[in-house]
């Protein structure tokens, strides 16, 4: 099972969605603007659970 995406801002103007493992280390990181633009471009065939927006298909 994967964890929910968490929104972080390491420094001003750089927002990212990250996933952490059970030890709190980063497993996956995506830039917010790139993630949101891909979400708009691709229509998902399946619904994703809350916090799992990048896992639609």
Buried (B, 14 or more C-beta within 10 A) or exposed (E): EEBEBEEEEEEEEEBBBBBBEEEEEEEBEBEBEEBEEEEEEEEEEEEEEEBBBBEEE
